[in-house]
């Protein structure tokens, strides 16, 4: 295809991801050249200390060095590279250390976006291709990106109507409520559920959750729940992308993961090793959201903020 070759990096609380792609804004076509993810747990301890830990920074910089080599190898113009950083680096007191390290390695300045900007990028990445893929889904969409430190809610159709980011995510909820528990107790689940409920109340102040006709779920917690629900023996992004997971299966998987020990979750082949200790909390956030909205199903998208970042570069 002809178009623009871009590189997009999404650095969140739990993982850092790279997409190098050729994009054609006129046709809406996006062709992956390199898509990868590394668990770096940048947000390790941020909720407690307010700072990025030195070992978390080094894990992140090591991944950046690998990504820089890939970007250069595929001949991406530096002007067509965008690095977006999300919740953990937005909250940290020492975020300048993070910024300097990324500039030194990749030659681009990370943009520490606001929660609203993050939400709009996620919406673009998730919905840009739905019609082109032939999916007949009712609008408006509620796009929900469950990250490590925050969850973004975006309601829209052709454009975004409302958006809100709240501070609940799989890492933050695990550190706050499930630390050291194996398995978690009913009391711990109840406390986390109450915390999530308060966050959903905050989101609903700006985003009318009940108006959504289609719930679109993004990011690793959602795709992992989908992989478990589908009974996959190996992670298969093609099977997961645009899968439609009934609400009853979301509940069943969440209860299974919350009731399991660390060893039992680690034995599930579709759960990335870096998500084993946090997937229960991520599934709980998704379960609570399905209950709150009354959604009959979750439409799962493998395309999310990373793809939205790529489109934002191509359309500059």
C-alpha positions in Angstrom: 0.0 0.0 0.0 1.0 3.6 -0.4 0.8 6.0 2.5 2.8 7.2 5.5 5.1 5.0 7.5 4.8 5.9 11.2 6.0 4.7 14.6 3.8 4.9 17.7 4.8 4.1 21.2 2.4 3.7 24.1 4.0 3.7 27.5 1.5 2.8 30.3 1.7 1.8 33.9 2.2 -1.9 33.2 3.5 -2.2 29.6 5.2 -0.4 26.8 4.1 -1.1 23.2 5.4 -0.3 19.8 3.6 -0.1 16.4 5.4 0.6 13.2 2.8 0.7 10.3 2.0 2.0 6.9 -1.2 4.0 7.0 -3.4 5.4 4.3 -5.8 8.0 5.8 -7.9 8.1 2.6 -8.8 4.4 2.6 -8.5 3.9 6.4 -6.0 1.0 5.8 -3.4 0.3 8.4 -0.7 -2.3 7.7 1.4 -3.6 10.6 5.1 -3.8 10.0 6.0 -4.4 13.7 3.7 -4.6 16.7 5.2 -5.7 20.1 4.6 -5.3 23.8 7.0 -5.5 26.8 5.8 -5.7 30.4 8.0 -3.2 32.3 5.7 -2.2 35.2 6.7 1.4 35.0 4.1 2.2 37.6 5.6 0.0 40.3 4.8 1.6 43.6 3.8 5.0 42.1 0.4 4.9 43.9 2.3 4.5 47.2 5.4 6.6 46.7 4.5 9.1 44.0 7.8 8.4 42.2 9.0 6.1 39.4 11.3 3.5 40.9 14.8 3.3 39.5 14.5 -0.3 38.5 11.2 0.4 36.8 12.8 3.2 34.8 15.7 0.9 33.8 13.3 -1.8 32.6 11.5 0.8 30.5 14.6 2.2 29.0 15.8 -1.3 28.1 12.6 -1.8 26.1 13.1 1.7 24.5 16.5 0.7 23.3 15.0 -2.4 21.5 12.2 -0.3 20.0 14.7 2.4 18.8 16.6 -0.3 16.9 13.4 -1.6 15.3 12.2 1.9 14.3 15.5 2.8 12.7 15.7 -0.6 10.9 12.3 0.1 9.3 13.4 3.5 8.1 10.8 5.6 10.0 11.3 9.3 9.7 11.8 10.7 13.2 9.2 13.3 12.4 6.7 10.5 12.0 7.4 9.0 15.4 5.2 9.7 18.4 5.7 8.5 22.0 2.7 8.9 24.3 3.0 8.3 28.0 0.0 7.7 30.2 -1.0 7.3 33.9 2.2 6.4 35.8 4.4 9.0 34.2 1.7 11.6 34.5 1.4 11.1 38.3 5.1 10.7 39.2 7.2 13.5 40.9 10.3 12.4 39.0 8.7 12.2 35.5 11.5 14.5 34.2 14.0 11.6 34.6 11.7 9.5 32.5 11.4 12.2 29.8 15.2 12.7 29.6 15.9 9.0 29.3 13.4 8.5 26.4 14.8 11.5 24.5 18.3 10.2 24.8 17.3 6.7 23.5 14.6 7.4 20.9 15.3 11.0 20.0 11.6 12.0 20.6 10.1 13.7 23.5 7.4 11.6 25.3 4.1 13.4 25.4 2.6 12.9 28.8 -1.0 13.3 27.7 -4.0 14.1 29.9 -6.6 11.5 30.6 -9.0 13.1 28.2 -6.4 13.1 25.4 -5.6 9.5 26.2 -9.3 8.6 25.9 -9.8 10.3 22.6 -6.7 8.4 21.1 -8.2 5.2 22.4 -11.5 5.9 20.8 -10.0 6.6 17.4 -7.8 3.5 17.5 -10.8 1.3 18.5 -13.5 2.6 16.2 -11.7 3.8 13.1 -11.9 0.4 11.4 -15.2 -1.0 12.8 -17.3 -0.1 9.8 -14.6 -1.0 7.3 -14.4 -4.4 9.0 -18.1 -5.0 8.2 -19.3 -5.0 11.8 -22.9 -3.8 12.2 -22.8 -2.3 15.7 -25.3 0.1 17.2 -24.1 3.5 18.1 -23.1 5.3 20.2 -20.1 3.2 21.3 -18.7 3.2 24.8 -15.0 2.6 24.4 -13.4 1.5 27.6 -9.6 1.2 28.0 -8.6 -0.7 31.2 -5.0 0.1 31.8 -2.6 -0.5 34.6 -3.2 2.8 36.5 -6.3 4.3 35.0 -9.3 3.4 33.0 -10.6 5.7 30.2 -14.3 5.9 29.2 -15.2 7.5 25.8 -18.8 7.7 24.4 -19.2 8.7 20.8 -20.2 7.8 17.3 -18.6 9.7 14.4 -16.9 11.8 17.0 -16.3 11.8 20.7 -19.3 13.1 22.8 -17.9 12.7 26.3 -14.7 11.3 27.9 -13.4 10.7 31.4 -10.3 9.0 32.9 -10.5 7.6 36.4 -7.7 6.2 38.6 -8.6 2.5 38.6 -6.6 0.0 36.7 -5.2 -3.6 37.2 -1.9 -2.6 38.8 -3.3 0.2 41.0 -6.2 -2.0 42.3 -3.8 -5.0 42.8 -1.4 -2.9 44.8 -4.2 -1.1 46.8 -6.3 -4.1 47.6 -4.8 -7.5 46.7 -1.1 -7.1 47.7 0.3 -10.4 49.3 -3.0 -12.3 49.0 -3.0 -15.7 47.3 -5.8 -16.2 46.6 -7.6 -12.9 47.3 -10.3 -13.0 50.0 -14.0 -12.1 49.6 -13.4 -9.1 51.8 -10.6 -7.8 49.6 -12.7 -8.3 46.5 -15.6 -6.4 48.2 -13.2 -3.5 49.0 -11.9 -3.3 45.5 -15.4 -3.5 44.0 -16.5 -0.6 46.2 -13.4 1.4 45.0 -14.2 0.6 41.4 -17.9 1.6 42.0 -16.8 5.0 43.2 -14.7 5.4 40.1 -17.6 4.5 37.9 -19.7 7.1 39.7 -17.0 9.7 38.8 -17.0 8.6 35.2 -20.7 8.7 35.0 -20.7 12.4 36.0 -19.3 13.3 32.6 -20.0 10.2 30.5 -23.6 9.0 30.3 -22.7 5.3 30.5 -26.3 4.2 30.2 -26.6 5.7 26.7 -24.1 3.3 25.2 -25.5 0.8 22.6 -22.2 -1.1 22.1 -19.5 -1.6 24.7 -16.0 -1.9 23.1 -13.3 -3.1 25.5 -9.5 -2.4 24.9 -6.1 -3.3 26.4 -4.5 -6.3 28.0 -7.0 -7.0 30.8 -9.9 -7.1 28.3 -8.1 -9.1 25.6 -6.9 -11.6 28.2 -10.4 -12.1 29.6 -11.5 -12.6 26.0 -8.8 -15.2 25.4 -9.8 -17.2 28.5 -13.5 -16.9 27.6 -12.8 -18.2 24.1 -10.9 -21.2 25.5 -7.8 -20.5 23.6 -4.7 -22.6 24.3 -2.4 -19.9 22.9 -2.9 -16.2 22.5 -4.3 -15.5 19.1 -4.9 -11.8 18.3 -6.8 -12.6 15.1 -9.3 -14.7 17.1 -9.5 -12.1 19.8 -9.8 -9.0 17.6 -13.5 -8.1 17.3 -14.6 -11.2 19.4 -18.0 -10.6 21.1 -17.9 -11.9 24.6 -21.3 -12.3 26.3 -21.8 -10.7 29.7 -22.3 -14.1 31.4 -18.8 -15.2 30.2 -17.2 -12.0 31.4 -18.7 -12.7 34.9 -17.6 -16.4 34.8 -14.0 -15.6 33.8 -13.7 -12.8 36.4 -14.9 -15.1 39.2 -12.5 -17.9 38.0 -9.5 -15.5 38.0 -10.4 -13.9 41.3 -10.8 -17.3 43.0 -7.5 -18.7 41.6 -4.1 -18.8 43.2 -1.1 -17.2 41.5 0.0 -20.7 40.4 -3.4 -21.5 38.9 -3.5 -18.3 36.9 0.1 -18.9 35.7 -1.0 -22.2 34.4 -3.5 -20.6 32.0 -1.5 -20.4 28.8 -3.1 -17.3 27.4 -2.1 -15.1 30.4 1.1 -13.3 29.8 3.5 -13.9 32.7 3.6 -10.1 33.4 -0.2 -10.1 33.9 -0.6 -13.1 36.1 -0.6 -11.1 39.4 -2.8 -8.3 38.1 -5.3 -9.9 35.8 -7.8 -10.6 38.6 -8.1 -6.9 39.3 -8.4 -6.1 35.6 -11.2 -8.6 35.2 -13.0 -7.2 38.2 -13.0 -3.7 36.6 -14.5 -5.2 33.4 -17.1 -7.2 35.4 -18.1 -4.1 37.3 -18.5 -2.1 34.1 -20.6 -4.7 32.4 -22.9 -4.8 35.5 -23.1 -1.0 35.6 -24.0 -0.5 31.9 -26.1 -3.6 31.6 -24.3 -4.5 28.4 -25.2 -7.8 26.8 -21.7 -8.3 25.5 -18.3 -6.8 25.2 -16.9 -6.3 21.7 -13.1 -6.8 22.1 -10.6 -4.7 20.1 -6.9 -5.4 19.7 -6.7 -1.9 18.2 -6.6 0.8 20.8 -4.6 3.8 21.9 -1.5 2.6 20.1 -3.4 2.6 16.7 -4.9 6.0 17.7 -1.4 7.4 18.2 -0.4 6.0 14.8 -3.4 7.6 13.1 -2.7 10.9 14.8 0.8 11.0 13.3 -0.4 10.1 9.8 -3.1 12.8 9.8 -0.9 15.6 11.1 
